[in-house]
Amino acid sequence: MTKANIWDIWSRAETGPICPTKKFEIYIVYPKIKELVKTYEVEYDPETIVPIDDKLIDDVYQAGMELLLEVGILCTTTERIIKFEESEVKNILRALPSEAILGEGKDVNVIRSRTLEDKHPPSIGAGPSGGPISEEMALKIYQSYAQEPLNDNLNGGFITTINGREVKAGSPLEMYAEMYSTSLMREAMRRAGRPGMSIRGSQAVTVRGAMAPAFPEWGRRKGDCLHAWLLPVLKTDYDSLCRAYYWLACGYPIWGGGMPTVGGLSGGPEGTAITCAAEMLAARILYQASLCIGTAAHSFYTGTTSRELLWTRHLASAAINKNTNIPTIVDSPYITYAGPCTEMSLYETAAATIGATVTGGATLVVGSGRQGVHSDYCAGLNSRFAGEIKNTVAKMRLKRSDANDMVKNLLAKYENTIKERNPPVGKKFQECYDVATVTPSKEFLELYEKIKKELEVNGLEFG
């Protein structure tokens, strides 16, 4: 076994060791993660949200690699384990490009791998990012993100209804909603004078829904970046493999990874960080992902900016960025607990952006508010805020230790609200933007400048 190309992977999905899904989860994955946490002495430190210890970072990478090699990836369709040898994994990691080219023309965005405390700023992909949006507001919401110069790629949202009818997974409406959303994003880009921007991701649940707009008439182009995810934990299926192959065949860059859960099969933050690193490596090999996302969920909270999740994401991302040339996506600013036009939402965005930038994220995901479950709670101004912060952090060559102090100070301003499950509602897009002109309200802009000044007092040197 010397090289795992797509034919080898498909073959292994049908010839690998037989293993029922429950056995794989309970008797193989879970015990191995627990063992690796103990062996490598990975310990959650709530006071070090941005990883400073290089040995810990390297240990998480080695543990993630060991998890992938010893456990493999279960194809749930065939209940066979896809196994890899260390030599072929390392060969593939060396062979695949260290950059991804998204978009086209004057709007092309080259995303290069970054390392810890890198002086080159990451890019940003922003939008509703899977959050629910109404069909009435979708175009204006997309435009609010596309017109922000610091936003490099546009992430779609989930349009909840079409002509008043609920969009359901697997239905013809899901296919139409994906096609319609893609066409709206293209129109938003044209209105913003950025027609060559990349669309990043697909909101369709089913493979056929995701494939529906994959032709130019509906707006999808070769420079768009589509996702192929692992199933939790370290699993795939034929739908996921088909999705990845279709993107490759169409010439789209792929962003891939998994989403292990703190408090789930991967255990606490320690095991989840190791699993997250393993799944980024797995996506690189299994799906030939151009970008690998370091993400995790939480069993008790639906946002992405809690202390445990920031620690987990930043550590896993740092492990990959320090030890490979994979361009990584960090989605810590992805879903805030608070709604737009609130101090808390901006604090959350700042904390996540600072940590993601100094730990080497190549590109960030800035998404929706109110835990991503309430319609139209998203606004392009938040991506401007993240863009100014990531540029400043990179320009300053901010040290991880200083970044950690900043993130802790920001967490102190909002994390009790998460624990109390009472984050501020904020305002819907149509309440904090002038919908006719697609411009932020005076209240929103004043709040933006107020929080920027607070960050300056705490050490960020905006130019």
C-alpha positions as CSV (number, residue, x, y, z in Angstrom):
1,M,0.0,0.0,0.0
2,T,1.9,3.1,-1.2
3,K,-0.6,5.6,-2.4
4,A,-4.3,6.2,-1.7
5,N,-6.0,7.6,-4.8
6,I,-9.7,7.7,-5.1
7,W,-9.8,4.3,-6.7
8,D,-7.9,2.8,-3.8
9,I,-10.2,4.5,-1.3
10,W,-13.4,3.2,-3.1
11,S,-11.9,-0.3,-3.1
12,R,-11.0,-0.1,0.6
13,A,-14.6,0.9,1.4
14,E,-15.6,-2.5,0.1
15,T,-12.7,-4.7,1.0
16,G,-11.5,-3.3,4.4
17,P,-12.2,-5.0,7.7
18,I,-15.9,-5.5,8.5
19,C,-17.1,-3.5,11.5
20,P,-20.6,-2.6,12.5
21,T,-21.1,1.1,13.3
22,K,-21.9,0.6,17.0
23,K,-18.8,-1.6,17.5
24,F,-16.7,1.0,15.7
25,E,-17.9,3.8,18.0
26,I,-18.1,2.0,21.3
27,Y,-15.2,-0.5,21.2
28,I,-12.7,1.1,18.8
29,V,-13.0,4.9,18.6
30,Y,-14.1,5.9,22.1
31,P,-11.4,3.8,24.0
32,K,-8.7,4.9,21.6
33,I,-9.4,8.6,22.1
34,K,-9.4,8.1,25.9
35,E,-6.1,6.3,25.6
36,L,-4.5,9.0,23.5
37,V,-5.6,11.7,25.9
38,K,-3.9,9.8,28.7
39,T,-0.8,8.8,26.8
40,Y,0.0,12.3,25.5
41,E,-1.2,14.0,28.8
42,V,-3.5,16.4,27.0
43,E,-5.2,18.4,29.7
44,Y,-7.8,21.2,29.2
45,D,-6.6,24.5,30.7
46,P,-9.4,27.0,30.9
47,E,-6.9,29.8,31.4
48,T,-5.0,29.1,28.2
49,I,-7.6,29.5,25.4
50,V,-4.9,30.3,22.9
51,P,-2.3,27.5,22.9
52,I,1.1,28.7,24.0
53,D,2.9,25.4,24.8
54,D,4.5,24.1,21.5
55,K,4.9,20.6,23.0
56,L,1.2,20.4,23.6
57,I,0.5,21.5,20.1
58,D,2.8,18.8,18.7
59,D,1.4,16.2,21.0
60,V,-2.1,16.9,19.7
61,Y,-0.9,16.5,16.2
62,Q,0.8,13.2,16.9
63,A,-2.2,12.0,18.8
64,G,-4.5,12.9,15.9
65,M,-2.2,11.2,13.4
66,E,-2.1,8.1,15.6
67,L,-5.9,8.1,16.0
68,L,-6.4,8.2,12.2
69,L,-3.8,5.5,11.5
70,E,-5.0,3.0,14.2
71,V,-8.7,3.6,13.9
72,G,-9.1,4.4,10.2
73,I,-12.4,5.7,8.7
74,L,-15.5,3.6,8.8
75,C,-17.7,3.6,5.6
76,T,-21.1,3.2,7.2
77,T,-22.7,2.2,3.9
78,T,-20.6,-1.0,3.7
79,E,-19.6,-1.2,7.3
80,R,-16.0,-1.6,6.2
81,I,-13.0,0.3,7.7
82,I,-10.8,2.3,5.3
83,K,-7.3,2.0,6.6
84,F,-4.1,4.0,5.7
85,E,-0.4,3.5,6.3
86,E,1.7,6.2,7.8
87,S,4.0,6.5,4.8
88,E,1.1,7.0,2.3
89,V,-0.5,9.6,4.6
90,K,2.7,11.6,4.8
91,N,3.3,11.3,1.1
92,I,-0.2,12.6,0.4
93,L,0.3,15.5,2.8
94,R,3.5,16.5,1.1
95,A,2.1,16.1,-2.4
96,L,-1.1,18.1,-2.1
97,P,-0.9,21.9,-2.7
98,S,-0.4,24.3,0.1
99,E,-2.7,26.9,-1.3
100,A,-6.2,27.0,-2.7
101,I,-7.4,29.4,-5.5
102,L,-10.9,30.6,-5.1
103,G,-12.9,33.0,-7.2
104,E,-11.9,34.4,-10.6
105,G,-10.7,37.5,-12.4
106,K,-10.1,40.6,-10.2
107,D,-11.9,38.9,-7.3
108,V,-9.6,35.8,-7.2
109,N,-8.6,34.9,-3.6
110,V,-5.5,32.8,-3.0
111,I,-5.7,31.1,0.3
112,R,-2.2,29.9,1.5
113,S,-1.3,27.8,4.5
114,R,-0.2,29.9,7.5
115,T,1.7,29.0,10.6
116,L,1.6,30.3,14.2
117,E,1.8,34.0,14.6
118,D,2.1,34.4,10.9
119,K,2.6,38.0,9.6
120,H,0.3,37.4,6.6
121,P,-3.4,37.8,7.5
122,P,-5.9,35.1,6.9
123,S,-8.8,35.5,4.4
124,I,-12.4,35.7,5.4
125,G,-15.4,33.8,4.1
126,A,-18.6,35.4,5.5
127,G,-22.3,35.3,5.1
128,P,-25.3,33.8,6.8
129,S,-23.1,30.6,6.8
130,G,-25.9,28.0,7.1
131,G,-28.0,30.2,9.3
132,P,-31.7,30.6,8.4
133,I,-32.7,33.6,6.2
134,S,-36.0,34.6,4.8
135,E,-36.7,34.7,1.0
136,E,-37.7,38.3,1.4
137,M,-34.3,39.4,2.9
138,A,-31.9,36.9,1.3
139,L,-30.6,39.1,-1.5
140,K,-30.1,42.2,0.7
141,I,-28.4,40.1,3.4
142,Y,-26.0,38.6,0.8
143,Q,-25.3,42.0,-0.6
144,S,-24.4,43.3,2.9
145,Y,-21.6,40.7,3.0
146,A,-20.5,40.9,-0.6
147,Q,-20.0,44.7,-0.5
148,E,-17.6,44.5,2.4
149,P,-14.0,44.8,0.9
150,L,-12.4,42.7,3.7
151,N,-14.7,39.8,3.0
152,D,-13.1,37.5,0.4
153,N,-15.7,34.8,-0.2
154,L,-19.5,34.6,0.3
155,N,-21.0,31.8,2.4
156,G,-24.6,31.0,1.8
157,G,-27.5,30.8,4.2
158,F,-30.5,28.5,4.4
159,I,-33.5,30.0,2.8
160,T,-36.3,28.6,4.9
161,T,-39.3,29.0,2.5
162,I,-39.9,29.3,-1.2
163,N,-43.2,31.0,-2.2
164,G,-44.3,30.5,1.4
165,R,-43.6,26.8,1.3
166,E,-41.3,25.2,3.8
167,V,-38.0,23.9,2.4
168,K,-37.5,20.2,3.4
169,A,-34.4,18.0,2.9
170,G,-34.8,15.6,0.0
171,S,-37.7,17.5,-1.6
172,P,-37.7,19.2,-4.9
173,L,-37.9,22.5,-3.0
174,E,-34.5,21.8,-1.4
175,M,-33.0,21.5,-4.9
176,Y,-34.8,24.7,-6.0
177,A,-33.8,26.6,-2.8
178,E,-30.1,25.7,-3.4
179,M,-30.3,26.9,-7.0
180,Y,-32.2,30.0,-6.1
181,S,-29.8,30.9,-3.2
182,T,-26.8,30.5,-5.6
183,S,-28.4,32.8,-8.1
184,L,-29.1,35.4,-5.4
185,M,-25.5,35.3,-4.2
186,R,-24.3,35.9,-7.8
187,E,-26.7,38.9,-8.1
188,A,-25.5,40.2,-4.7
189,M,-21.9,40.0,-5.9
190,R,-22.8,41.9,-9.1
191,R,-24.5,44.6,-7.1
192,A,-21.4,44.9,-5.0
193,G,-19.2,45.2,-8.0
194,R,-17.4,41.9,-7.2
195,P,-18.8,39.4,-9.8
196,G,-15.9,37.0,-9.5
197,M,-16.1,36.3,-5.8
198,S,-16.2,32.7,-4.7
199,I,-19.3,31.0,-3.2
200,R,-18.2,28.9,-0.3
201,G,-20.2,25.9,0.8
202,S,-23.6,24.5,0.1
203,Q,-26.6,24.4,2.5
204,A,-28.4,21.4,1.0
205,V,-28.5,18.4,3.2
206,T,-28.8,15.8,0.4
207,V,-26.3,15.1,-2.3
208,R,-28.8,15.8,-5.1
209,G,-29.7,19.1,-3.5
210,A,-26.1,20.2,-3.3
211,M,-25.5,19.1,-6.9
212,A,-28.5,21.0,-8.3
213,P,-26.9,24.4,-9.1
214,A,-23.6,22.9,-10.3
215,F,-23.8,24.6,-13.8
216,P,-23.1,28.2,-14.9
217,E,-26.7,29.1,-15.7
218,W,-27.5,29.0,-11.9
219,G,-24.3,30.7,-10.9
220,R,-21.9,28.1,-9.7
221,R,-18.4,28.4,-11.1
222,K,-15.0,26.6,-11.0
223,G,-13.7,29.0,-8.4
224,D,-16.4,28.2,-5.9
225,C,-15.4,26.0,-2.9
226,L,-17.8,23.2,-1.9
227,H,-17.7,21.1,1.2
228,A,-17.4,17.4,1.9
229,W,-17.7,16.5,5.5
230,L,-16.9,13.4,7.5
231,L,-19.7,11.9,9.6
232,P,-19.1,12.0,13.3
233,V,-16.7,10.5,14.4
234,L,-14.2,9.4,11.8
235,K,-16.9,8.0,9.5
236,T,-18.0,8.5,5.9
237,D,-20.6,7.0,3.6
238,Y,-21.3,6.6,-0.1
239,D,-23.2,9.9,-0.2
240,S,-20.2,11.8,1.2
241,L,-17.8,10.0,-1.1
242,C,-20.1,10.7,-4.1
243,R,-20.3,14.4,-3.1
244,A,-16.5,14.7,-2.9
245,Y,-15.9,13.0,-6.2
246,Y,-18.5,15.1,-8.0
247,W,-16.8,18.3,-6.7
248,L,-13.4,17.0,-7.9
249,A,-14.8,16.0,-11.3
250,C,-16.3,19.5,-11.7
251,G,-13.0,21.1,-10.8
252,Y,-14.3,22.8,-7.6
253,P,-11.9,23.2,-4.6
254,I,-13.2,21.2,-1.6
255,W,-13.3,22.3,2.0
256,G,-13.5,19.3,4.3
257,G,-13.3,18.2,7.9
258,G,-15.6,16.8,10.6
259,M,-17.4,18.1,13.6
260,P,-16.7,16.1,16.8
261,T,-18.7,17.1,19.9
262,V,-17.4,18.1,23.3
263,G,-19.3,15.9,25.6
264,G,-20.0,13.3,22.9
265,L,-18.1,10.3,21.5
266,S,-14.8,12.2,21.6
267,G,-15.1,13.0,25.2
268,G,-14.1,16.4,26.7
269,P,-12.2,19.2,25.1
270,E,-9.0,17.2,25.1
271,G,-10.3,14.3,23.1
272,T,-12.3,16.5,20.9
273,A,-9.2,18.5,19.9
274,I,-7.3,15.3,19.0
275,T,-10.3,14.1,17.0
276,C,-10.6,17.4,15.3
277,A,-7.0,17.2,14.2
278,A,-7.5,13.6,13.0
279,E,-10.5,14.5,11.0
280,M,-8.7,17.4,9.2
281,L,-6.0,14.9,8.2
282,A,-8.7,12.5,7.1
283,A,-10.5,15.0,5.0
284,R,-7.3,15.9,3.2
285,I,-6.7,12.3,2.3
286,L,-10.2,10.9,1.9
287,Y,-11.7,13.8,-0.1
288,Q,-8.5,15.6,-1.4
289,A,-9.7,18.7,0.4
290,S,-8.0,21.9,-0.6
291,L,-9.0,23.5,2.7
292,C,-9.5,21.6,5.9
293,I,-11.7,23.0,8.6
294,G,-11.0,22.8,12.3
295,T,-14.3,22.8,14.0
296,A,-16.2,21.2,16.9
297,A,-19.6,21.4,18.5
298,H,-20.8,21.3,22.1
299,S,-23.3,19.0,23.6
300,F,-24.9,21.7,25.7
301,Y,-24.5,24.9,23.7
302,T,-25.1,25.7,20.0
303,G,-22.9,28.7,19.5
304,T,-19.1,28.5,18.8
305,T,-17.5,31.0,21.1
306,S,-17.7,29.4,24.5
307,R,-14.4,28.9,26.4
308,E,-14.3,25.2,25.8
309,L,-14.9,25.4,22.1
310,L,-12.4,28.2,21.6
311,W,-9.8,26.1,23.4
312,T,-10.6,23.0,21.4
313,R,-10.7,24.7,18.0
314,H,-7.6,26.8,18.5
315,L,-5.5,23.9,19.7
316,A,-6.6,21.6,16.9
317,S,-6.0,24.3,14.3
318,A,-2.6,25.1,15.8
319,A,-1.6,21.4,15.7
320,I,-2.3,21.1,12.0
321,N,-0.9,24.5,11.1
322,K,2.4,23.9,12.9
323,N,3.0,20.5,11.5
324,T,1.6,20.5,7.9
325,N,1.1,22.7,4.9
326,I,-2.7,22.3,4.9
327,P,-4.6,25.6,4.5
328,T,-7.1,25.5,7.4
329,I,-10.4,27.1,8.0
330,V,-11.2,28.1,11.5
331,D,-14.9,28.8,12.2
332,S,-14.7,30.1,15.7
333,P,-16.5,33.3,14.7
334,Y,-19.0,31.2,12.8
335,I,-22.1,31.4,15.1
336,T,-22.4,33.9,17.9
337,Y,-24.8,33.5,20.8
338,A,-25.9,37.1,20.7
339,G,-27.7,38.7,17.8
340,P,-26.3,41.5,15.6
341,C,-26.1,45.0,16.9
342,T,-25.1,44.0,20.4
343,E,-21.9,44.4,22.4
344,M,-21.8,40.7,23.1
345,S,-21.9,39.7,19.4
346,L,-18.9,41.9,18.7
347,Y,-17.0,40.6,21.8
348,E,-17.6,37.1,20.6
349,T,-16.4,37.9,17.1
350,A,-13.3,39.6,18.4
351,A,-12.3,36.7,20.8
352,A,-12.7,34.1,18.1
353,T,-10.9,36.1,15.4
354,I,-7.9,37.0,17.5
355,G,-7.4,33.3,18.5
356,A,-7.9,31.9,15.0
357,T,-5.5,34.4,13.5
358,V,-2.5,33.8,15.8
359,T,-3.0,30.0,15.7
360,G,-2.5,30.0,11.9
361,G,-5.9,29.7,10.4
362,A,-5.7,30.4,6.7
363,T,-9.2,31.5,6.4
364,L,-12.0,32.3,8.8
365,V,-15.8,31.7,8.7
366,V,-17.9,34.6,9.9
367,G,-21.6,33.7,10.1
368,S,-24.9,34.3,11.8
369,G,-26.0,35.2,15.3
370,R,-28.5,34.0,17.9
371,Q,-27.0,30.5,17.8
372,G,-27.8,30.1,14.1
373,V,-31.4,29.1,14.7
374,H,-33.4,32.4,14.2
375,S,-34.1,33.8,10.8
376,D,-32.3,36.9,9.5
377,Y,-30.1,37.5,12.5
378,C,-27.0,38.1,10.4
379,A,-25.3,41.3,9.0
380,G,-22.3,42.1,6.8
381,L,-20.9,44.6,9.3
382,N,-19.7,41.7,11.5
383,S,-17.4,40.5,8.7
384,R,-15.9,44.0,8.5
385,F,-15.2,43.9,12.2
386,A,-13.5,40.5,11.9
387,G,-11.6,41.7,8.9
388,E,-10.2,44.7,10.6
389,I,-9.2,42.6,13.6
390,K,-7.4,39.8,11.7
391,N,-5.5,42.3,9.6
392,T,-4.4,44.2,12.8
393,V,-3.4,41.0,14.6
394,A,-1.3,39.8,11.7
395,K,0.3,43.2,11.2
396,M,1.3,43.4,14.8
397,R,2.7,39.9,14.8
398,L,0.7,39.5,18.0
399,K,2.2,36.8,20.3
400,R,0.0,33.9,21.4
401,S,0.5,34.8,25.0
402,D,-0.7,38.4,24.4
403,A,-3.6,37.1,22.3
404,N,-4.5,34.7,25.1
405,D,-4.8,37.6,27.6
406,M,-7.0,39.5,25.1
407,V,-9.3,36.6,24.6
408,K,-9.6,36.0,28.3
409,N,-10.6,39.6,28.8
410,L,-13.2,39.4,26.1
411,L,-14.6,36.1,27.5
412,A,-15.0,37.7,30.9
413,K,-17.4,40.2,29.3
414,Y,-19.8,37.6,27.9
415,E,-19.4,34.0,29.0
416,N,-21.6,34.2,32.1
417,T,-24.4,35.1,29.7
418,I,-23.8,31.9,27.8
419,K,-24.0,29.8,31.0
420,E,-27.2,31.6,32.0
421,R,-28.6,30.9,28.5
422,N,-29.7,34.4,28.2
423,P,-27.7,36.1,25.4
424,P,-29.1,39.4,24.1
425,V,-31.5,39.0,21.1
426,G,-30.1,41.9,19.2
427,K,-31.7,43.0,15.9
428,K,-32.7,41.3,12.7
429,F,-30.9,42.4,9.5
430,Q,-33.9,44.6,8.6
431,E,-33.8,46.3,12.0
432,C,-30.1,47.2,12.0
433,Y,-29.7,48.0,8.2
434,D,-31.4,50.3,5.9
435,V,-32.9,47.7,3.6
436,A,-33.3,50.1,0.6
437,T,-29.6,51.2,0.6
438,V,-28.1,48.1,2.3
439,T,-26.2,50.3,4.8
440,P,-25.8,49.8,8.6
441,S,-27.9,51.9,10.9
442,K,-26.3,54.8,12.8
443,E,-26.8,52.8,16.0
444,F,-24.9,49.8,14.6
445,L,-22.0,51.9,13.3
446,E,-21.7,53.8,16.6
447,L,-21.6,50.5,18.5
448,Y,-19.0,49.1,16.1
449,E,-16.7,52.1,16.7
450,K,-17.2,51.9,20.5
451,I,-16.1,48.3,20.7
452,K,-13.1,49.0,18.4
453,K,-12.0,51.7,20.8
454,E,-12.3,49.2,23.7
455,L,-10.0,46.8,21.8
456,E,-7.5,49.6,21.2
457,V,-7.4,50.2,24.9
458,N,-6.7,46.5,25.4
459,G,-3.8,46.5,23.0
460,L,-4.9,46.1,19.4
461,E,-3.3,48.8,17.2
462,F,-5.7,49.5,14.4
463,G,-4.1,51.5,11.6
